[in-house]
Amino acid sequence: MRNRFKHSEKGFALPLALLLLVVMTIMGATLVTISSNEHNANNDKDSNQQAFYAAESGISVAKNWMVGNVNKFSSTPPNDLDSKLRFCKASFFPNLISSNNGFHTERKSLNEVVTASGVEATRLSKYSFEYFIAYTPGGDGNNSAIIKKTGTNNTLYTIYSCGCNESKDKCNAQSNIIIPLEAVVTLVN
């Protein structure tokens, strides 16, 4: 009787091994797919975060420019703002009354404003910002808001800044991640 049981178990190891191999292959492929998707999601999140930081850098650079160039602001801003902007479009900012009321535009890569070397400098060169400064829309719909306070006129300006996940020469609004930010600044006269 012992022979009969041994005889019926013949060839059982091969199908079992093949079944386990198939199951393990499917599990491995699933894990690789999940890991790949997570890696891509992390890269996208990092790219979005860096574009946000680039936009914040644009606001900081614009504030510094304003401090050193207060005398360059006039009551009549230039009318060629749209032609100067490459990827930071006025349409990104719904409260902007007119895209022709900008005073100053500038575009830089992060490696131009952040001191770094080697690999970090190369990584920073892949992110850029562009900003423009305009009058802050007044509560009455005018292009400027002036605060009258104890005999002085303080003019409000808004810095509109966009960060991009590409260098300043390659970034465009159609194919890149663009993060728009704005900040209101008061210049005391």
Backbone as CSV, one residue per row, in Angstrom:
resi,resn,N_x,N_y,N_z,CA_x,CA_y,CA_z,C_x,C_y,C_z
1,MET,0.793,-1.180,0.000,0.000,0.000,0.000,0.854,1.271,0.000
2,ARG,1.977,1.183,0.564,2.868,2.329,0.569,3.300,2.678,-0.839
3,ASN,3.522,1.749,-1.665,3.934,2.022,-3.030,2.867,2.777,-3.797
4,ARG,1.638,2.434,-3.546,0.556,3.069,-4.283,0.480,4.581,-3.962
5,PHE,0.693,5.000,-2.707,0.661,6.423,-2.364,1.853,7.153,-2.951
6,LYS,3.011,6.560,-2.929,4.185,7.195,-3.512,4.019,7.345,-5.012
7,HIS,3.409,6.393,-5.599,3.215,6.431,-7.036,2.276,7.580,-7.425
8,SER,1.258,7.892,-6.630,0.304,8.945,-6.978,0.879,10.337,-6.735
9,GLU,1.949,10.485,-5.993,2.544,11.792,-5.726,3.620,12.136,-6.749
10,LYS,3.828,11.312,-7.704,4.845,11.542,-8.712,4.508,12.784,-9.531
11,GLY,5.499,13.723,-9.732,5.311,14.904,-10.554,4.583,16.046,-9.860
12,PHE,4.344,15.947,-8.580,3.625,16.992,-7.857,4.507,18.217,-7.624
13,ALA,5.796,18.068,-7.449,6.714,19.166,-7.139,6.851,20.138,-8.309
14,LEU,6.888,19.673,-9.517,7.059,20.547,-10.678,5.884,21.503,-10.861
15,PRO,4.610,21.051,-10.880,3.501,22.004,-11.003,3.436,22.987,-9.837
16,LEU,3.753,22.513,-8.632,3.751,23.397,-7.472,4.831,24.472,-7.610
17,ALA,6.006,24.083,-8.042,7.104,25.038,-8.235,6.743,26.065,-9.313
18,LEU,6.135,25.609,-10.405,5.726,26.525,-11.466,4.640,27.488,-10.987
19,LEU,3.695,27.002,-10.230,2.636,27.849,-9.681,3.215,28.911,-8.751
20,LEU,4.119,28.495,-7.871,4.757,29.455,-6.965,5.597,30.469,-7.737
21,LEU,6.274,30.033,-8.799,7.064,30.936,-9.620,6.176,31.991,-10.283
22,VAL,5.036,31.585,-10.806,4.108,32.519,-11.441,3.570,33.524,-10.414
23,VAL,3.168,33.030,-9.250,2.634,33.906,-8.199,3.701,34.907,-7.753
24,MET,4.915,34.445,-7.532,5.994,35.328,-7.101,6.346,36.350,-8.191
25,THR,6.308,35.963,-9.446,6.564,36.882,-10.552,5.507,37.974,-10.607
26,ILE,4.238,37.604,-10.440,3.155,38.600,-10.431,3.321,39.551,-9.248
27,MET,3.652,39.016,-8.093,3.867,39.862,-6.914,5.050,40.810,-7.130
28,GLY,6.122,40.310,-7.690,7.299,41.147,-7.960,6.989,42.245,-8.961
29,ALA,6.285,41.895,-10.029,5.924,42.893,-11.036,5.018,43.972,-10.441
30,THR,4.101,43.560,-9.578,3.210,44.514,-8.920,4.004,45.457,-8.024
31,LEU,4.930,44.922,-7.260,5.753,45.755,-6.390,6.616,46.728,-7.191
32,VAL,7.170,46.286,-8.298,7.972,47.170,-9.143,7.105,48.288,-9.706
33,THR,5.897,47.971,-10.141,4.982,48.984,-10.672,4.601,49.994,-9.609
34,ILE,4.271,49.519,-8.424,3.905,50.420,-7.325,5.081,51.319,-6.960
35,SER,6.269,50.747,-6.862,7.461,51.535,-6.533,7.745,52.579,-7.596
36,SER,7.608,52.207,-8.839,7.837,53.145,-9.937,6.842,54.293,-9.899
37,ASN,5.568,53.984,-9.660,4.553,55.033,-9.571,4.821,55.971,-8.395
38,GLU,5.215,55.406,-7.268,5.541,56.227,-6.090,6.752,57.114,-6.364
39,HIS,7.734,56.571,-7.045,8.926,57.353,-7.380,8.558,58.524,-8.291
40,ASN,7.745,58.273,-9.302,7.307,59.346,-10.201,6.481,60.397,-9.471
41,ALA,5.623,59.963,-8.561,4.814,60.906,-7.781,5.711,61.767,-6.898
42,ASN,6.735,61.174,-6.294,7.668,61.940,-5.472,8.457,62.936,-6.308
43,ASN,8.853,62.542,-7.511,9.557,63.462,-8.400,8.664,64.638,-8.785
44,ASP,7.396,64.373,-9.087,6.459,65.454,-9.424,6.248,66.387,-8.238
45,LYS,6.124,65.810,-7.055,5.932,66.621,-5.854,7.161,67.490,-5.601
46,ASP,8.345,66.919,-5.761,9.581,67.675,-5.584,9.677,68.804,-6.605
47,SER,9.307,68.517,-7.829,9.351,69.529,-8.877,8.377,70.671,-8.583
48,ASN,7.178,70.332,-8.116,6.199,71.362,-7.733,6.727,72.197,-6.568
49,GLN,7.329,71.548,-5.595,7.850,72.260,-4.429,8.985,73.195,-4.833
50,GLN,9.873,72.726,-5.692,10.969,73.577,-6.148,10.455,74.761,-6.964
51,ALA,9.423,74.548,-7.775,8.833,75.662,-8.536,8.215,76.684,-7.578
52,PHE,7.595,76.209,-6.496,7.046,77.112,-5.480,8.166,77.928,-4.842
53,TYR,9.259,77.272,-4.474,10.390,77.981,-3.880,10.985,78.982,-4.869
54,ALA,10.995,78.636,-6.137,11.481,79.565,-7.151,10.590,80.809,-7.207
55,ALA,9.273,80.615,-7.140,8.351,81.759,-7.138,8.579,82.630,-5.902
56,GLU,8.801,82.003,-4.748,9.105,82.767,-3.533,10.415,83.533,-3.684
57,SER,11.386,82.936,-4.340,12.650,83.627,-4.589,12.422,84.846,-5.468
58,GLY,11.524,84.714,-6.430,11.191,85.860,-7.283,10.622,87.014,-6.479
59,ILE,9.775,86.716,-5.513,9.219,87.771,-4.664,10.323,88.430,-3.848
60,SER,11.244,87.654,-3.311,12.359,88.219,-2.535,13.255,89.094,-3.400
61,VAL,13.580,88.627,-4.583,14.425,89.409,-5.495,13.712,90.700,-5.887
62,ALA,12.414,90.636,-6.129,11.648,91.828,-6.494,11.626,92.839,-5.345
63,LYS,11.456,92.369,-4.121,11.477,93.288,-2.970,12.825,93.976,-2.862
64,ASN,13.892,93.223,-3.040,15.228,93.819,-2.996,15.413,94.841,-4.119
65,TRP,14.893,94.527,-5.294,14.984,95.464,-6.408,14.212,96.745,-6.085
66,MET,13.047,96.603,-5.495,12.226,97.774,-5.165,12.935,98.688,-4.168
67,VAL,13.590,98.123,-3.186,14.287,98.935,-2.177,15.365,99.789,-2.839
68,GLY,16.086,99.218,-3.775,17.168,99.949,-4.429,16.742,100.839,-5.571
69,ASN,15.491,100.737,-6.003,15.052,101.478,-7.193,13.745,102.229,-6.979
70,VAL,13.526,102.738,-5.790,12.282,103.457,-5.491,12.097,104.631,-6.437
71,ASN,13.180,105.291,-6.808,13.088,106.468,-7.673,12.701,106.129,-9.108
72,LYS,12.716,104.860,-9.513,12.354,104.472,-10.880,10.854,104.307,-11.081
73,PHE,10.085,104.357,-9.994,8.639,104.213,-10.115,8.048,105.553,-10.523
74,SER,7.215,105.524,-11.512,6.563,106.751,-11.961,5.059,106.537,-11.937
75,SER,4.335,107.597,-12.185,2.876,107.478,-12.166,2.355,106.793,-13.421
76,THR,3.130,106.757,-14.487,2.699,106.103,-15.719,3.606,104.906,-16.004
77,PRO,3.113,103.719,-15.759,3.943,102.540,-15.995,4.081,102.247,-17.494
78,PRO,5.089,101.475,-17.878,5.259,101.117,-19.290,4.116,100.235,-19.779
79,ASN,3.893,100.237,-21.074,2.784,99.486,-21.658,3.212,98.204,-22.361
80,ASP,4.433,97.789,-22.227,4.912,96.621,-22.967,5.147,95.407,-22.074
81,LEU,4.404,95.282,-21.004,4.598,94.176,-20.066,4.368,92.823,-20.722
82,ASP,3.291,92.695,-21.500,2.982,91.407,-22.129,4.108,90.907,-23.018
83,SER,4.796,91.817,-23.693,5.878,91.391,-24.583,7.122,90.965,-23.806
84,LYS,7.257,91.404,-22.569,8.433,91.060,-21.773,8.283,89.731,-21.038
85,LEU,7.059,89.296,-20.800,6.832,88.071,-20.034,6.966,86.841,-20.921
86,ARG,7.641,85.828,-20.414,7.798,84.603,-21.183,6.856,83.506,-20.680
87,PHE,6.824,83.267,-19.369,5.973,82.182,-18.866,5.056,82.605,-17.733
88,CYS,5.277,83.740,-17.130,4.423,84.232,-16.041,3.359,85.129,-16.673
89,LYS,2.239,84.544,-17.002,1.200,85.263,-17.740,0.257,86.006,-16.799
90,ALA,-0.213,87.151,-17.246,-1.155,87.952,-16.455,-2.431,87.175,-16.173
91,SER,-2.792,86.252,-17.044,-4.020,85.471,-16.862,-3.945,84.541,-15.648
92,PHE,-2.751,84.302,-15.112,-2.605,83.481,-13.903,-3.115,84.202,-12.661
93,PHE,-3.312,85.516,-12.760,-3.663,86.337,-11.605,-5.003,87.024,-11.857
94,PRO,-6.086,86.444,-11.365,-7.421,86.965,-11.677,-7.708,88.357,-11.130
95,ASN,-6.995,88.810,-10.102,-7.283,90.134,-9.569,-6.464,91.233,-10.234
96,LEU,-5.633,90.887,-11.205,-4.855,91.880,-11.942,-5.786,92.594,-12.911
97,ILE,-5.905,93.904,-12.761,-6.847,94.668,-13.580,-6.366,94.780,-15.016
98,SER,-5.122,95.136,-15.212,-4.600,95.313,-16.557,-3.189,94.755,-16.614
99,SER,-2.903,94.012,-17.650,-1.550,93.462,-17.773,-0.584,94.506,-18.314
100,ASN,-1.060,95.710,-18.549,-0.196,96.767,-19.064,0.263,97.733,-17.976
101,ASN,0.030,97.399,-16.710,0.424,98.322,-15.661,1.651,97.859,-14.893
102,GLY,2.541,97.119,-15.519,3.723,96.612,-14.841,4.871,97.593,-14.882
103,PHE,5.659,97.605,-13.815,6.797,98.505,-13.740,8.106,97.833,-14.096
104,HIS,8.268,96.624,-13.659,9.564,95.983,-13.824,9.347,94.488,-13.977
105,THR,10.060,93.888,-14.907,10.023,92.435,-15.057,11.449,91.911,-14.996
106,GLU,11.572,90.704,-14.515,12.884,90.073,-14.460,12.696,88.565,-14.459
107,ARG,13.684,87.866,-14.990,13.635,86.408,-15.086,15.030,85.883,-14.750
108,LYS,15.091,84.913,-13.841,16.379,84.337,-13.449,16.209,82.861,-13.122
109,SER,17.311,82.136,-13.221,17.360,80.768,-12.721,17.795,80.820,-11.264
110,LEU,17.431,79.794,-10.501,17.750,79.806,-9.066,19.250,79.837,-8.796
111,ASN,20.047,79.235,-9.663,21.490,79.244,-9.426,22.096,80.640,-9.563
112,GLU,21.333,81.593,-10.115,21.813,82.970,-10.221,21.584,83.755,-8.926
113,VAL,20.716,83.270,-8.059,20.425,83.992,-6.817,20.794,83.192,-5.567
114,VAL,21.019,81.901,-5.718,21.400,81.053,-4.589,22.824,80.570,-4.828
115,THR,23.678,80.789,-3.831,25.070,80.366,-3.952,25.163,78.863,-3.711
116,ALA,25.638,78.169,-4.721,25.810,76.715,-4.623,26.905,76.308,-5.596
117,SER,27.404,75.096,-5.403,28.437,74.608,-6.316,28.180,73.143,-6.641
118,GLY,28.794,72.701,-7.691,28.727,71.290,-8.067,27.343,70.842,-8.482
119,VAL,26.944,69.701,-7.935,25.676,69.074,-8.292,24.492,69.972,-7.911
120,GLU,24.596,70.626,-6.759,23.501,71.488,-6.309,23.309,72.678,-7.252
121,ALA,24.387,73.261,-7.747,24.288,74.370,-8.702,23.626,73.904,-9.992
122,THR,23.965,72.712,-10.433,23.347,72.158,-11.644,21.861,71.930,-11.431
123,ARG,21.500,71.407,-10.260,20.082,71.178,-9.953,19.321,72.499,-9.876
124,LEU,19.911,73.506,-9.240,19.238,74.806,-9.132,19.079,75.490,-10.484
125,SER,19.973,75.214,-11.412,19.870,75.845,-12.736,18.659,75.345,-13.513
126,LYS,18.057,74.247,-13.060,16.883,73.692,-13.738,15.585,74.374,-13.309
127,TYR,15.631,75.266,-12.327,14.435,75.949,-11.836,14.621,77.454,-11.999
128,SER,13.541,78.122,-12.352,13.641,79.555,-12.597,12.399,80.276,-12.100
129,PHE,12.490,81.599,-12.089,11.342,82.420,-11.736,11.288,83.617,-12.663
130,GLU,10.119,84.192,-12.745,9.890,85.409,-13.507,8.897,86.230,-12.690
131,TYR,9.132,87.508,-12.591,8.204,88.332,-11.826,7.956,89.650,-12.531
132,PHE,6.880,90.290,-12.143,6.643,91.663,-12.536,5.975,92.389,-11.387
133,ILE,6.204,93.681,-11.342,5.674,94.523,-10.279,4.627,95.428,-10.895
134,ALA,3.486,95.553,-10.233,2.395,96.384,-10.748,1.722,97.094,-9.580
135,TYR,0.913,98.085,-9.916,0.091,98.692,-8.882,-0.862,97.649,-8.320
136,THR,-1.139,97.755,-7.033,-2.148,96.895,-6.425,-3.516,97.437,-6.804
137,PRO,-4.406,96.576,-7.279,-5.747,97.053,-7.618,-6.425,97.674,-6.397
138,GLY,-6.973,98.878,-6.583,-7.654,99.561,-5.488,-9.050,99.006,-5.274
139,GLY,-9.618,99.319,-4.150,-10.953,98.841,-3.832,-12.022,99.396,-4.747
140,ASP,-11.728,100.531,-5.404,-12.712,101.138,-6.298,-12.519,100.714,-7.749
141,GLY,-11.623,99.754,-8.000,-11.402,99.270,-9.358,-10.316,100.003,-10.095
142,ASN,-9.692,100.995,-9.474,-8.596,101.715,-10.118,-7.338,100.865,-10.108
143,ASN,-6.352,101.321,-10.865,-5.103,100.570,-10.951,-4.199,100.739,-9.762
144,SER,-4.436,101.696,-8.897,-3.537,101.855,-7.766,-4.320,102.070,-6.489
145,ALA,-3.747,101.623,-5.439,-4.338,101.821,-4.121,-3.379,102.687,-3.324
146,ILE,-3.857,103.800,-2.861,-3.036,104.705,-2.074,-3.648,104.802,-0.689
147,ILE,-2.835,104.597,0.308,-3.300,104.674,1.684,-2.898,106.041,2.225
148,LYS,-3.855,106.833,2.624,-3.560,108.135,3.211,-3.536,107.971,4.714
149,LYS,-2.376,108.268,5.283,-2.214,108.065,6.713,-1.321,109.176,7.267
150,THR,-1.833,109.924,8.138,-1.126,111.013,8.836,-0.243,111.839,7.905
151,GLY,-0.814,112.338,6.829,-0.109,113.258,5.958,0.832,112.629,4.956
152,THR,0.973,111.298,4.926,1.842,110.651,3.940,1.006,109.779,3.030
153,ASN,1.463,109.638,1.827,0.809,108.740,0.874,1.663,107.490,0.727
154,ASN,1.079,106.370,1.006,1.765,105.092,0.838,1.131,104.375,-0.342
155,THR,1.936,104.022,-1.321,1.420,103.355,-2.506,1.618,101.858,-2.373
156,LEU,0.569,101.118,-2.698,0.637,99.653,-2.648,1.008,99.113,-4.021
157,TYR,1.966,98.222,-4.036,2.362,97.532,-5.254,2.199,96.035,-5.008
158,THR,1.940,95.313,-6.056,1.859,93.861,-5.958,2.967,93.259,-6.807
159,ILE,3.657,92.306,-6.218,4.680,91.552,-6.944,4.013,90.261,-7.391
160,TYR,3.980,90.045,-8.679,3.434,88.817,-9.263,4.632,87.979,-9.697
161,SER,4.767,86.800,-9.122,5.925,85.965,-9.395,5.472,84.559,-9.779
162,CYS,6.181,83.964,-10.713,5.899,82.588,-11.131,7.188,81.777,-11.056
163,GLY,7.089,80.600,-10.479,8.206,79.667,-10.452,7.982,78.595,-11.506
164,CYS,9.072,78.117,-12.077,8.980,77.121,-13.151,9.968,75.992,-12.892
165,ASN,9.615,74.796,-13.326,10.476,73.630,-13.138,11.457,73.439,-14.288
166,GLU,11.839,74.518,-14.932,12.779,74.460,-16.046,13.639,75.718,-15.998
167,SER,14.740,75.747,-16.732,15.605,76.922,-16.741,14.866,78.095,-17.373
168,LYS,15.364,79.302,-17.121,14.674,80.512,-17.576,14.562,80.591,-19.092
169,ASP,15.450,79.947,-19.818,15.401,79.995,-21.278,14.485,78.937,-21.878
170,LYS,14.207,77.879,-21.133,13.419,76.770,-21.669,11.980,76.739,-21.172
171,CYS,11.675,77.493,-20.136,10.348,77.405,-19.528,9.294,78.055,-20.419
172,ASN,8.148,77.397,-20.532,7.005,77.984,-21.221,5.736,77.525,-20.528
173,ALA,4.691,78.291,-20.682,3.452,78.043,-19.944,2.689,76.824,-20.449
174,GLN,3.042,76.288,-21.599,2.291,75.163,-22.148,2.766,73.813,-21.624
175,SER,4.069,73.657,-21.399,4.569,72.311,-21.109,5.304,72.176,-19.780
176,ASN,5.295,73.198,-18.955,6.020,73.123,-17.700,5.090,73.359,-16.518
177,ILE,5.598,73.035,-15.341,4.877,73.327,-14.104,5.146,74.786,-13.757
178,ILE,4.092,75.580,-13.674,4.200,76.997,-13.333,3.417,77.224,-12.044
179,ILE,4.077,77.787,-11.042,3.429,78.093,-9.769,3.369,79.613,-9.621
180,PRO,2.167,80.207,-9.657,2.050,81.665,-9.487,1.860,82.058,-8.023
181,LEU,2.536,83.129,-7.618,2.388,83.706,-6.283,2.303,85.216,-6.420
182,GLU,1.734,85.847,-5.416,1.745,87.305,-5.414,1.890,87.809,-3.988
183,ALA,2.486,88.989,-3.880,2.694,89.618,-2.575,2.449,91.105,-2.714
184,VAL,1.786,91.695,-1.736,1.516,93.130,-1.728,2.590,93.811,-0.900
185,VAL,3.140,94.890,-1.463,4.209,95.644,-0.817,3.763,97.100,-0.726
186,THR,4.061,97.749,0.387,3.739,99.163,0.578,5.023,99.966,0.502
187,LEU,5.042,100.969,-0.379,6.152,101.894,-0.422,5.723,103.180,0.263
188,VAL,6.472,103.581,1.262,6.137,104.772,2.037,6.809,105.968,1.374
189,ASN,5.993,106.968,1.054,6.539,108.195,0.429,6.953,109.183,1.481
